[in-house]
């Protein structure tokens, strides 16, 4: 019988490792935007804020 692979994603928040699945949808969306902005900044991109 094969074992099932389990992948858990953690993120450090205020010095504490937090399981991503325990965060609210809003907090996960906020973190996703911050991670995306950080990754894209290394490629030379910057998010443009559209007023409105």
N, C-alpha and C positions, 0 to 999 in steps of 0.2 A: 504494500500500500504506500503510495507516494504522499509525502508531507506537503501541505499547502504553504506556500510562501506568503508571509504577512509583512507588509511594508507599512511602517508608521512614520509619519512626518511630524517632526518637532520643530519649534521655533523658539528662540531665546527672547523672552520678554522681561525686561527689568531684572536681568541676571538669572532668571528661572526658565528652565526648559518646559515648554507647554505643548501638549499634544494638539495638533491642528484640529482634530475632530472634536475637541472639547470647546472650541471657540464658536461664537455665534456667527451666522452667515454674514452679518454686517462687518464684524471684525475680520473675518477671513477675506472679504472683498477689499477692505482697507489695506490689509497686509499684502494682498496680491498686487494692488496698484503700486505700493511702495517697492516691492520686489521687482516689478516690471520696470519702474522708473529707474531703479538702481542699475539693473542690467542694461537697459538701453542707454544710460548715460555713459557707460564704458564704451559703447559703440559710437558715441558722439551725438546722440539724440537727446532732445529736451522736450518735455511735455509743454504744449501751448495751452494755456487756460483761455477759454473763450468766454467773454463776459455774457451774462444773461442768465 
